[in-house]
């Protein structure tokens, strides 16, 4: 039995960047993810403290790794994003 995998990234955008300015560039990221084998779903959320969470579900760890190998440079590296905290 294979298990799905949840990838969670937490981060903050730089001060002065609106939610709209952050979310608009995410449209191509969403399209890329939807085109990948094993993609189940994605949810972006923001807490009251301004911290964002990007939850991505994959059908398997192997498919998550395969998508990561094909992914374009991270949308989190753009000038509007602050540091992210990656956890495995």
Secondary structure as UniProt FT lines:
FT   STRAND          5..13
FT   TURN            15..16
FT   HELIX           19..24
FT   HELIX           26..34
FT   TURN            37..38
FT   STRAND          39..46
FT   TURN            48..49
FT   STRAND          52..58
FT   HELIX           61..70
FT   HELIX           75..77
FT   TURN            79..80
FT   STRAND          81..86
//
